[in-house]
Amino acid sequence: MLIAIAFYILAFTAIAAAFMVVASRNPVHSVMFLILTFFSAAGLFILMGAEFLALLLVMVYVGAVAVLFLFVVMMLDVDFVELKQGFLTYMPIGAIVAFILLAEMILVGAVYFMGDAKTVVPTDPETSNLEAIGEVLYTQYAGAFEAAGLVLLVALIGAVVLTMRKRSGVRTQNAMDQIARTREDGVELVEIEPGQGLG
């Protein structure tokens, strides 16, 4: 009974937080809801007995949220001064997200230690959970795994292209001009009278 309650709570929280990631106009709020979505999905993985995937989701994706937020700041030209001025306005939503995360961790921990969570048993008793996941991931789901990597590669290239747009008033380097530069272009010989400066 407890595992069913935990499943519905985590699933509803994950769906609601994922919707708020898209619906929020403030990028800081979107980042907070994205972290909540990842934690809720990790809790669902623990309920299914895939502790490695839950740990991977928290360590990799929640850590990558900072990089994602960096891309958002570079693409949207978010004003840091304005964000710092409104720091206290983020406290209520930050406290709500932190409270939900704490409640989810307590709920998942209670389900896990009470023994209600499922355990993934490999076909071979000597095979570890990590080896079983790797065997399934790189054989049965190899195509989907490679497709996900291709999607991430396209997203990375798109983010780089969007952030490297030309802006007015920004000094940039031209590698070809620097390579083609000669000594006559870069060195100027000036005869200075004794006791006088360049001024």
C-alpha positions as CSV (number, residue, x, y, z in Angstrom):
1,M,0.0,0.0,0.0
2,L,2.8,2.4,0.9
3,I,4.6,1.8,-2.4
4,A,1.5,2.6,-4.3
5,I,1.0,5.9,-2.4
6,A,4.7,6.8,-2.9
7,F,4.4,6.0,-6.7
8,Y,1.4,8.3,-7.2
9,I,2.9,11.1,-5.2
10,L,6.2,10.9,-7.0
11,A,4.6,10.6,-10.4
12,F,2.2,13.5,-9.9
13,T,5.1,15.6,-8.6
14,A,7.3,14.8,-11.6
15,I,4.6,15.6,-14.1
16,A,3.6,18.8,-12.3
17,A,7.2,20.0,-12.0
18,A,7.9,19.1,-15.6
19,F,4.9,21.2,-16.7
20,M,6.1,24.1,-14.5
21,V,9.6,23.9,-16.2
22,V,7.9,24.9,-19.5
23,A,5.3,27.2,-18.0
24,S,7.5,29.3,-15.8
25,R,8.6,32.6,-17.4
26,N,11.5,33.0,-14.9
27,P,14.5,30.9,-15.8
28,V,15.5,30.6,-12.1
29,H,12.1,29.1,-11.3
30,S,12.4,26.7,-14.3
31,V,15.8,25.4,-13.0
32,M,14.3,24.8,-9.5
33,F,11.4,22.8,-11.0
34,L,13.7,20.9,-13.2
35,I,15.7,19.8,-10.2
36,L,12.4,18.7,-8.6
37,T,11.5,16.7,-11.7
38,F,14.9,14.9,-11.6
39,F,14.6,14.0,-7.9
40,S,11.0,12.7,-8.4
41,A,12.1,10.5,-11.4
42,A,15.0,9.2,-9.3
43,G,12.5,8.3,-6.5
44,L,10.5,6.3,-9.1
45,F,13.7,4.5,-10.2
46,I,14.4,3.5,-6.5
47,L,10.8,2.2,-6.2
48,M,11.4,0.0,-9.3
49,G,14.7,-1.3,-7.8
50,A,17.0,0.5,-10.1
51,E,19.2,2.3,-7.5
52,F,22.1,2.8,-10.0
53,L,19.9,4.7,-12.4
54,A,18.5,6.8,-9.6
55,L,22.0,7.7,-8.4
56,L,23.1,8.4,-12.0
57,L,20.1,10.6,-12.6
58,V,20.8,12.7,-9.4
59,M,24.5,12.9,-9.8
60,V,24.7,13.6,-13.6
61,Y,21.6,15.4,-14.5
62,V,21.1,17.5,-11.3
63,G,24.8,18.5,-11.6
64,A,24.2,19.4,-15.3
65,V,21.4,21.7,-14.4
66,A,24.1,24.3,-13.6
67,V,25.5,24.0,-17.1
68,L,22.0,24.2,-18.5
69,F,21.3,27.4,-16.6
70,L,24.6,28.8,-17.9
71,F,23.4,28.1,-21.4
72,V,20.1,29.8,-20.6
73,V,21.9,32.9,-19.3
74,M,24.1,33.1,-22.3
75,M,21.2,32.7,-24.8
76,L,18.7,35.0,-23.1
77,D,21.1,37.7,-21.9
78,V,19.7,37.5,-18.4
79,D,20.6,40.5,-16.3
80,F,22.6,39.3,-13.2
81,V,22.1,42.6,-11.4
82,E,18.3,42.2,-11.7
83,L,18.5,38.6,-10.5
84,K,20.6,39.6,-7.5
85,Q,18.2,42.3,-6.6
86,G,15.3,39.9,-6.6
87,F,17.1,37.2,-4.6
88,L,14.6,37.4,-1.7
89,T,11.7,36.9,-4.0
90,Y,13.0,33.5,-4.9
91,M,13.0,32.4,-1.2
92,P,9.4,31.2,-1.0
93,I,9.5,29.0,-4.1
94,G,13.0,27.7,-3.1
95,A,11.7,26.8,0.3
96,I,8.7,25.0,-1.2
97,V,10.9,23.0,-3.6
98,A,13.3,22.2,-0.8
99,F,10.4,21.0,1.4
100,I,9.0,18.8,-1.3
101,L,12.5,17.3,-2.0
102,L,12.9,16.5,1.7
103,A,9.5,14.9,1.9
104,E,10.2,12.8,-1.2
105,M,13.5,11.6,0.3
106,I,11.8,10.6,3.5
107,L,9.0,8.9,1.7
108,V,11.4,6.9,-0.6
109,G,13.6,6.0,2.3
110,A,10.7,4.7,4.3
111,V,9.5,2.6,1.4
112,Y,13.0,1.3,0.6
113,F,13.9,0.4,4.2
114,M,10.5,-1.2,4.9
115,G,11.2,-3.6,2.1
116,D,8.3,-2.7,-0.1
117,A,10.4,-1.6,-3.0
118,K,11.1,-4.0,-5.9
119,T,14.5,-5.5,-6.4
120,V,15.9,-6.3,-9.8
121,V,17.3,-9.8,-9.8
122,P,19.5,-10.6,-12.7
123,T,19.1,-13.9,-14.5
124,D,22.6,-14.9,-13.4
125,P,22.9,-14.7,-9.6
126,E,26.6,-13.8,-9.9
127,T,25.9,-10.8,-12.2
128,S,25.7,-7.5,-10.4
129,N,23.0,-4.9,-10.9
130,L,25.3,-2.7,-12.9
131,E,26.4,-5.5,-15.2
132,A,22.7,-6.5,-15.9
133,I,21.8,-2.9,-16.7
134,G,24.8,-2.6,-19.1
135,E,23.9,-5.9,-20.8
136,V,20.4,-4.8,-21.5
137,L,21.3,-1.2,-22.4
138,Y,23.9,-2.1,-24.9
139,T,22.1,-5.0,-26.5
140,Q,18.3,-4.7,-26.4
141,Y,18.2,-0.9,-26.3
142,A,21.4,-0.1,-28.2
143,G,19.6,1.8,-30.9
144,A,17.6,4.0,-28.5
145,F,20.8,4.6,-26.5
146,E,22.7,5.8,-29.7
147,A,19.7,7.9,-30.8
148,A,19.7,9.6,-27.4
149,G,23.4,10.4,-27.7
150,L,22.7,11.8,-31.2
151,V,20.0,14.1,-29.8
152,L,22.3,15.3,-27.1
153,L,25.0,16.0,-29.7
154,V,22.6,18.1,-31.8
155,A,21.4,20.0,-28.7
156,L,25.0,20.8,-27.8
157,I,25.8,22.0,-31.3
158,G,22.7,24.1,-31.3
159,A,23.5,25.7,-28.0
160,V,27.0,26.6,-29.2
161,V,25.7,28.1,-32.4
162,L,23.1,30.2,-30.5
163,T,25.7,31.5,-28.1
164,M,28.3,32.4,-30.7
165,R,26.1,35.0,-32.5
166,K,27.8,38.3,-33.4
167,R,27.0,41.2,-31.2
168,S,27.6,44.9,-31.7
169,G,30.2,46.5,-29.4
170,V,32.0,43.3,-28.6
171,R,35.7,42.9,-29.6
172,T,36.4,39.6,-31.3
173,Q,39.5,37.9,-32.7
174,N,40.1,37.1,-36.3
175,A,42.5,34.2,-36.6
176,M,43.2,34.6,-40.3
177,D,44.2,38.3,-39.8
178,Q,46.5,37.3,-36.9
179,I,48.1,34.6,-39.0
180,A,48.6,36.8,-42.0
181,R,50.0,39.7,-40.0
182,T,53.6,40.7,-40.9
183,R,56.3,42.5,-39.0
184,E,55.7,45.7,-40.8
185,D,52.0,45.6,-39.7
186,G,52.8,45.0,-36.1
187,V,56.0,46.9,-35.4
188,E,56.4,50.7,-35.6
189,L,59.9,52.2,-35.2
190,V,59.8,55.7,-33.6
191,E,62.8,58.0,-33.1
192,I,62.7,59.7,-29.8
193,E,64.7,62.7,-28.9
194,P,66.8,62.4,-25.7
195,G,64.8,63.6,-22.7
196,Q,61.4,63.4,-24.3
197,G,58.7,60.9,-24.1
198,L,56.2,59.6,-26.5
199,G,53.4,61.9,-25.3
